[in-house]
């Protein structure tokens, strides 16, 4: 038996982007921008101004640590960005970080912001 060879006249290996399955990570986009804003605000307002060292204030350090933990939760390969539970954990941690940052701003204003 001789194997028959068929000629392919045209090879089309294009895949449309609309056909590819995309993860539902759009809900993390606003959260990522917001957390980055909070991190920069905590560092510039409190750590670089010396309020942490002079007054011994530690809410901004805790808030920055939690932001780093949140980024680790979202970016690690074992986490599932489509998971509703992960998003709830990240959301409530973000609410807590927002509370700590607002408390830091109030403390900063009450203690002469120097």
N, C-alpha and C positions, 0 to 999 in steps of 0.2 A: 504494500500500500504506500502510495506516495502522498504525503500531506499536501493539501491544497493551500496555496497562499493567496489570500485576498488582498487586493490593493485598496488602500483607503485614499479616496480622492481628496478629502478635505479633513483636516484635524482642527477641531474647535475646542480649545481648553479654557474658554473664558467662563468665569463665574461672576454673576452679577452680585453686587454687594447687598441688594435687597433680598437675595436668596439665602444669604448667610445668616445663621442664628446669632443674634447680638444679645449680650447680657443686659439685664435691666439694671444698669448702674447709674441712670440719670438722677435718681433720688439722692445719690451721694455727692453729686456735683455741687449743689448749693451748700451742703454740709461741709465739704472740704474747703470751699472758699471761706465760709464763716469761721471754721476752726483755725485756718491760717491767719485770718484777721485777728481773732482772739489771742493767738500765740504771739503775734507781732506786737499787739497792744500790751499784753502782759510784760513782755520783755522790755519794750521801750518806755512804758510808763513807770514801772516799778523796779525792775532789776537795774536798768541803766541809770535811773535817777538816784539810786542808793537807798531807797526806802526799805528794801529788804535787809540790808546790812546795818543801817543806822537804827532802825526802829524794831528790827527783829520780826517783821511781818512776813508770814509764810503762806497766805492764801494764794498769792500769785505763783509761788513755786508748786503748790499742789495742783493748781489749775493747769499750769504748763505740763506737769507730769501726766495728768489725765489726758490732755490733748495728744501727747506722744503715745499713750496707751491706745487711744481711739484710732490714731493713724495706723498703729501696729495691728489692731483688730481688723481694720478694713483692708490693709494691703497684704496681709499674710496669705500665702497660697492655700492654707487649709480652710480659710474662712469662705463662706459662700455669700457673695454679695446679693444674691436673690433671697436670702433667708430673711423672713419677717422678724424673727427673734433677734438676729444680729442687728437689724436696723433699729429695733426698739431699744436695745442696749446702748447702741451708739447715740440715739436720739436723747435718751434720758441722761446719759453721761454729758452730752452737750448742754442740756438744760442745767445740770449741776455746775459745769464749768462757767456758764453764763452767770449763774448766781454768784459764784466765787469772784468773777471779774467785776461784777457790779458792786459787790461788797468791798472789793479792793479799791474801786474808784471812790466810793463813799468815804472809806477810811482815809484815802489820800486827800480828799477835799477837806475833811474835818481836821486833819493834822497839817494844815497850811501848805500842802502840796510843794514842799521845798526839797 
